[in-house]
Amino acid sequence: MPPKRLEDKVAIITGGASGIGASTVHVFHENGAKVVIADIQDSRGQAIADKLGENVVFIHCDVSNEDDVRNLIDTTISKFGKLDIMYNNAGIMDRPVDGGIVNEIKSDLERLVGVNLIGAFIGAKHAARVMIPQRKGCILFTTSACTSIAGLSSHSYAASKYAILGLAKNLTPDLGQYGIRVNCISPYGVVTSMAEGITEDQISKLENFLSDLGNLKGEILKPECVARAALYLASDEANYVSGLNLLVDGGFSVVNPSLLKEIKSSSH
């Protein structure tokens, strides 16, 4: 049996009832962590906790509500005595927008910022509150590959995710003096249950479509790929890694094949 990389660690995963969060719950649990699932999807979150057993609990939490987040942290400390890993993963997407910024709606931006950014901010604040006295800890955020390459998302979504990256960078010197590491994980397009109402066949087709558009051929990005990146950053293997925005994008954000494709097409 390989060693469990999170043995004796306590982790909170927001948005842990589905998608990347649920995959991370399973990966962290398999690696020995005691895991708290925080989500507004009560039945899904509780079902995962019931399936995985006594070292996994579900706590209802709306990350945009500071009272909920305060209760989440305090309940975790009451139950497990400490907090080693705070993974601020909960987030929402917006509707597709045609026609650029002139057709975007202020209320959409406010909704994304209210969950994505404010949730990350409050989660980091209350995790730091209990990690600073411990003088150790790991705070993670899910951002997006749109923080490294333009044109992947709506302006509102990009703004909310860039803000999280800025927050993480600013937290790095603030919390590093207490031995707390702060990092981001930025995935390329991951098909999750955020895309509601789609069938397994449609999921497969969408995954293949995104893979075809991507740079790294022969691989498909799935939620567990992001979970394994989170596992590395949360583990002691990354004990001197802080302030990183880890791209899980198959090199997409560092490659612009447009010119090469145009040359190839014109040579035929």
C-alpha positions as CSV (number, residue, x, y, z in Angstrom):
1,M,0.0,0.0,0.0
2,P,1.4,3.5,-0.9
3,P,1.7,5.9,2.0
4,K,-1.4,8.1,2.7
5,R,-0.2,11.6,1.9
6,L,-2.7,13.4,4.2
7,E,-2.6,11.1,7.2
8,D,-3.9,12.8,10.3
9,K,-4.7,16.0,8.5
10,V,-8.1,17.8,8.7
11,A,-9.5,19.3,5.5
12,I,-12.5,21.4,4.6
13,I,-13.6,21.4,1.0
14,T,-16.3,23.9,0.0
15,G,-18.4,22.9,-2.9
16,G,-17.6,19.4,-1.9
17,A,-20.9,17.8,-2.8
18,S,-20.3,17.6,-6.6
19,G,-17.8,18.1,-9.4
20,I,-14.2,19.0,-8.6
21,G,-15.1,19.3,-4.9
22,A,-16.6,15.8,-4.6
23,S,-13.6,14.3,-6.4
24,T,-11.3,16.0,-4.0
25,V,-13.3,14.7,-1.0
26,H,-12.7,11.2,-2.3
27,V,-9.0,11.7,-3.1
28,F,-8.3,13.4,0.3
29,H,-10.2,10.7,2.2
30,E,-8.3,7.9,0.4
31,N,-5.1,9.6,1.5
32,G,-6.0,9.6,5.2
33,A,-7.5,13.0,5.7
34,K,-10.5,13.7,7.9
35,V,-12.8,15.7,5.5
36,V,-15.5,18.2,6.1
37,I,-17.8,18.6,3.0
38,A,-19.3,22.2,2.9
39,D,-22.0,22.8,0.4
40,I,-25.6,24.0,0.0
41,Q,-26.5,20.7,-1.7
42,D,-27.6,18.9,1.5
43,S,-28.7,15.6,0.2
44,R,-25.7,15.1,-2.1
45,G,-23.2,16.2,0.6
46,Q,-24.7,14.0,3.2
47,A,-24.8,11.0,0.9
48,I,-21.1,11.3,0.3
49,A,-20.4,11.6,4.0
50,D,-22.6,8.5,4.7
51,K,-20.8,6.5,2.1
52,L,-17.3,7.3,3.2
53,G,-17.8,6.9,6.9
54,E,-17.0,8.5,10.3
55,N,-14.0,10.6,9.2
56,V,-16.1,12.5,6.6
57,V,-18.9,14.9,7.7
58,F,-21.2,17.2,5.9
59,I,-22.0,20.7,7.1
60,H,-24.4,23.0,5.3
61,C,-22.7,26.1,4.2
62,D,-23.5,29.0,1.9
63,V,-20.0,30.4,1.3
64,S,-21.4,33.9,0.6
65,N,-22.8,33.9,4.2
66,E,-20.2,34.8,6.8
67,D,-22.2,33.3,9.6
68,D,-22.3,30.0,7.7
69,V,-18.6,30.0,7.1
70,R,-17.9,31.0,10.8
71,N,-20.0,28.1,11.9
72,L,-18.3,25.7,9.4
73,I,-14.8,26.5,10.8
74,D,-15.9,26.5,14.5
75,T,-17.8,23.2,14.0
76,T,-14.7,21.6,12.3
77,I,-12.5,22.7,15.2
78,S,-15.0,21.4,17.8
79,K,-15.2,18.0,16.0
80,F,-11.6,17.4,14.9
81,G,-9.6,19.8,17.1
82,K,-7.7,21.6,14.3
83,L,-7.8,22.6,10.6
84,D,-4.9,21.8,8.3
85,I,-6.3,22.4,4.8
86,M,-9.0,24.9,3.7
87,Y,-9.9,24.3,0.1
88,N,-12.0,27.2,-1.1
89,N,-13.4,25.4,-4.2
90,A,-17.1,26.5,-4.2
91,G,-18.0,28.5,-7.3
92,I,-20.6,29.2,-9.9
93,M,-20.6,30.0,-13.6
94,D,-22.7,32.4,-15.6
95,R,-24.8,32.0,-18.7
96,P,-23.1,32.2,-22.1
97,V,-23.0,35.8,-23.3
98,D,-23.0,36.7,-27.0
99,G,-21.7,40.1,-28.2
100,G,-19.1,40.9,-25.5
101,I,-19.2,43.2,-22.6
102,V,-22.0,45.4,-24.0
103,N,-24.4,42.5,-23.5
104,E,-23.2,41.5,-20.0
105,I,-25.5,42.3,-17.1
106,K,-24.4,43.9,-13.8
107,S,-26.4,41.5,-11.7
108,D,-24.5,38.5,-13.3
109,L,-21.2,40.1,-12.2
110,E,-22.6,40.7,-8.7
111,R,-23.8,37.1,-8.4
112,L,-20.4,35.7,-9.5
113,V,-18.4,38.0,-7.2
114,G,-20.8,37.2,-4.4
115,V,-20.1,33.5,-4.5
116,N,-16.8,33.1,-6.2
117,L,-14.8,36.0,-4.7
118,I,-16.6,36.7,-1.5
119,G,-16.9,33.0,-0.7
120,A,-13.1,32.6,-1.2
121,F,-12.4,35.8,0.9
122,I,-14.5,34.8,3.8
123,G,-13.3,31.2,3.7
124,A,-9.6,32.3,3.8
125,K,-10.4,34.8,6.6
126,H,-11.9,32.3,9.0
127,A,-9.4,29.6,8.1
128,A,-6.6,32.0,8.9
129,R,-8.3,32.8,12.2
130,V,-7.7,29.2,13.4
131,M,-4.5,28.5,11.5
132,I,-2.5,31.5,12.7
133,P,-2.5,30.2,16.4
134,Q,-1.4,26.8,15.0
135,R,1.4,28.5,13.0
136,K,0.8,26.1,10.1
137,G,-1.8,25.3,7.5
138,C,-2.7,25.3,3.8
139,I,-5.3,27.4,2.0
140,L,-6.2,26.5,-1.5
141,F,-8.4,28.2,-4.1
142,T,-10.0,27.0,-7.4
143,T,-9.5,29.6,-10.0
144,S,-9.4,29.0,-13.8
145,A,-7.1,28.9,-16.7
146,C,-8.7,32.2,-17.7
147,T,-6.3,33.8,-15.2
148,S,-3.5,32.9,-17.6
149,I,-5.0,33.3,-21.1
150,A,-7.6,35.7,-22.3
151,G,-10.8,34.8,-24.1
152,L,-11.8,31.6,-22.3
153,S,-14.8,33.0,-20.4
154,S,-17.2,35.8,-20.0
155,H,-15.8,39.1,-18.6
156,S,-17.7,38.6,-15.3
157,Y,-16.4,35.1,-14.7
158,A,-12.8,36.2,-15.6
159,A,-13.1,39.2,-13.2
160,S,-14.2,37.0,-10.3
161,K,-11.5,34.4,-10.9
162,Y,-8.7,37.0,-11.4
163,A,-9.8,38.6,-8.2
164,I,-9.3,35.3,-6.3
165,L,-5.8,34.9,-7.8
166,G,-5.0,38.5,-6.6
167,L,-6.4,37.7,-3.2
168,A,-4.2,34.5,-3.0
169,K,-1.1,36.4,-3.9
170,N,-1.8,39.1,-1.4
171,L,-2.4,36.5,1.3
172,T,0.9,34.8,0.7
173,P,3.1,37.3,2.6
174,D,0.4,38.0,5.1
175,L,0.1,34.3,6.2
176,G,3.5,33.0,5.3
177,Q,4.9,34.5,8.5
178,Y,2.7,32.1,10.4
179,G,3.8,29.1,8.3
180,I,0.6,29.0,6.3
181,R,0.9,28.3,2.6
182,V,-1.5,29.8,0.0
183,N,-2.0,28.4,-3.5
184,C,-4.4,28.3,-6.5
185,I,-5.4,25.6,-8.9
186,S,-6.4,26.8,-12.3
187,P,-8.0,24.2,-14.5
188,Y,-8.8,24.3,-18.2
189,G,-12.5,23.3,-19.1
190,V,-13.7,20.6,-16.7
191,V,-17.1,19.1,-17.4
192,T,-18.9,18.8,-14.0
193,S,-22.4,18.8,-12.7
194,M,-22.4,22.6,-12.9
195,A,-23.5,21.9,-16.5
196,E,-26.9,20.7,-15.3
197,G,-29.3,18.4,-17.2
198,I,-26.7,16.8,-19.5
199,T,-26.5,13.1,-20.1
200,E,-23.5,10.8,-19.7
201,D,-23.2,10.7,-23.5
202,Q,-23.3,14.5,-23.7
203,I,-20.7,14.7,-21.0
204,S,-18.4,12.4,-23.0
205,K,-19.0,14.4,-26.2
206,L,-18.3,17.7,-24.4
207,E,-15.1,16.3,-22.8
208,N,-13.9,15.1,-26.2
209,F,-14.7,18.5,-27.7
210,L,-12.7,20.4,-25.1
211,S,-9.9,17.9,-25.4
212,D,-9.8,18.4,-29.2
213,L,-9.6,22.2,-28.6
214,G,-6.8,21.7,-26.0
215,N,-3.1,21.4,-26.5
216,L,-2.3,18.0,-24.8
217,K,-3.7,15.3,-27.1
218,G,-4.6,11.8,-25.9
219,E,-5.7,13.1,-22.5
220,I,-9.1,14.3,-21.1
221,L,-9.3,16.6,-18.2
222,K,-11.6,15.2,-15.5
223,P,-12.5,16.5,-12.0
224,E,-10.1,13.9,-10.4
225,C,-7.2,15.4,-12.3
226,V,-7.8,18.7,-10.5
227,A,-8.3,16.8,-7.2
228,R,-4.9,15.2,-7.6
229,A,-3.3,18.6,-8.1
230,A,-5.0,19.7,-4.9
231,L,-3.7,16.6,-3.1
232,Y,-0.1,17.6,-4.1
233,L,-0.5,21.2,-2.9
234,A,-2.2,20.1,0.4
235,S,0.4,17.5,1.2
236,D,3.8,17.9,2.9
237,E,5.4,17.2,-0.5
238,A,4.6,20.9,-1.2
239,N,5.8,22.1,2.1
240,Y,7.8,25.0,0.5
241,V,5.3,25.8,-2.3
242,S,3.3,29.0,-1.7
243,G,2.0,31.8,-3.9
244,L,1.6,29.4,-6.8
245,N,-1.1,29.4,-9.5
246,L,-0.9,25.8,-10.6
247,L,-2.3,25.4,-14.2
248,V,-4.0,22.1,-14.9
249,D,-4.5,22.8,-18.6
250,G,-2.3,20.6,-20.6
251,G,-0.1,23.5,-21.6
252,F,-3.1,25.3,-23.2
253,S,-2.3,28.7,-21.7
254,V,1.3,28.7,-22.9
255,V,0.6,27.7,-26.5
256,N,-0.8,29.8,-29.3
257,P,-0.9,27.6,-32.4
258,S,-2.8,30.1,-34.6
259,L,0.2,31.1,-36.7
260,L,1.4,27.6,-37.2
261,K,-2.0,26.3,-38.2
262,E,-2.4,29.2,-40.7
263,I,1.0,28.4,-42.3
264,K,0.1,24.7,-42.5
265,S,-3.3,25.3,-44.0
266,S,-2.0,27.8,-46.6
267,S,0.8,25.4,-47.7
268,H,-1.8,22.8,-48.8
